[in-house]
Amino acid sequence: MTLRLYGIPISGNCYKVELLLKQLGIPYEAVLVNSREGENRRPEYLAKNPLGQIPALELEDGTVLAESAAILVYLAENTPMYGQTQLERAEILKWLFFEQTRIARYIATTRFWLRAGQAEANASLIKQNLQLGTEALRIMDHCLAGKTFFVGERYTIADLALFTYTHVAEQGGFDLKPFPNLQAWCQRVKQTDRFFPLPGA
Ligand SMILES: N[C@@H](CCC(=O)N[C@@H](CS)C(=O)NCC(=O)O)C(=O)O
């Protein structure tokens, strides 16, 4: 059995996994689970992934892995896209946690609300997210000064994960103009082998 990726192409979290699978040349089957239609809460999906979200990756032996960051680490193990040393691996995990707790939380959520026409209902949270998300972008820009990529001066899953919602942050009302290192890094990620753009972005 080949790997099965459950999700929808326009989900940034699913895109992270799909981009890595393509960049590593790993064959997989995409299985549509449309979270916009609540398909991720159906009993048959929950039986596979009790966490009830997309993406999820079903392995050859039927084991189902959830959480995009965990899936990236699983797939990238023993490839140049993960850390080659104990310290590199820890640095990559640091950025994956940062992505989940700041970029996904403040930027992806705000972008989703704006695109789903839910800005008014979430106005006070959006105001806070714009401030906290901009601070996260500032930190990333600062850490990229004089560097090509976040860890080990090569493209890794830290870059792939951070890139996904950062490069479309303007669709969430964030301004990337004050962050030239971040903008240059986005261009570098787009030039990596077998890159393809986030569908619908
Ligand atoms: N931390 C999770 C977040 C996954 C997530 O938020 N998935 C969204 C789609 S992008 C989802 O399943 N939303 C529907 C729901 O939570 O009911 C990850 O990185 O995989």
Ligand as a Chemical Component Dictionary entry (heavy atoms), coordinates in Angstrom:
data_LIG
# 
_chem_comp.id                   LIG 
_chem_comp.type                 NON-POLYMER 
_chem_comp.pdbx_formal_charge   0 
_chem_comp.three_letter_code    LIG 
# 
loop_
_chem_comp_atom.comp_id 
_chem_comp_atom.atom_id 
_chem_comp_atom.alt_atom_id 
_chem_comp_atom.type_symbol 
_chem_comp_atom.charge 
_chem_comp_atom.model_Cartn_x 
_chem_comp_atom.model_Cartn_y 
_chem_comp_atom.model_Cartn_z 
_chem_comp_atom.pdbx_ordinal 
LIG N1  N1  N 0 -1.973  21.783 14.276 1  
LIG C1  C1  C 0 -2.632  21.132 13.176 2  
LIG C2  C2  C 0 -3.729  22.041 12.665 3  
LIG C3  C3  C 0 -4.551  21.366 11.593 4  
LIG C4  C4  C 0 -5.745  22.236 11.180 5  
LIG O1  O1  O 0 -5.974  23.312 11.742 6  
LIG N2  N2  N 0 -6.473  21.732 10.203 7  
LIG C5  C5  C 0 -7.653  22.432 9.745  8  
LIG C6  C6  C 0 -7.593  22.627 8.236  9  
LIG S1  S1  S 0 -6.200  23.621 7.788  10 
LIG C7  C7  C 0 -8.869  21.599 10.095 11 
LIG O2  O2  O 0 -8.830  20.381 10.067 12 
LIG N3  N3  N 0 -9.949  22.314 10.429 13 
LIG C8  C8  C 0 -11.205 21.723 10.719 14 
LIG C9  C9  C 0 -11.443 21.520 12.174 15 
LIG O3  O3  O 0 -10.579 21.803 13.018 16 
LIG O4  O4  O 0 -12.558 21.070 12.482 17 
LIG C10 C10 C 0 -1.635  20.803 12.068 18 
LIG O5  O5  O 0 -0.653  21.543 11.922 19 
LIG O6  O6  O 0 -1.818  19.798 11.363 20 
# 
loop_
_chem_comp_bond.comp_id 
_chem_comp_bond.atom_id_1 
_chem_comp_bond.atom_id_2 
_chem_comp_bond.value_order 
_chem_comp_bond.pdbx_ordinal 
LIG N1  C1  SING 1  
LIG C1  C2  SING 2  
LIG C1  C10 SING 3  
LIG C2  C3  SING 4  
LIG C3  C4  SING 5  
LIG C4  O1  DOUB 6  
LIG C4  N2  SING 7  
LIG N2  C5  SING 8  
LIG C5  C6  SING 9  
LIG C5  C7  SING 10 
LIG C6  S1  SING 11 
LIG C7  O2  DOUB 12 
LIG C7  N3  SING 13 
LIG N3  C8  SING 14 
LIG C8  C9  SING 15 
LIG C9  O3  DOUB 16 
LIG C9  O4  SING 17 
LIG C10 O5  DOUB 18 
LIG C10 O6  SING 19 
# 
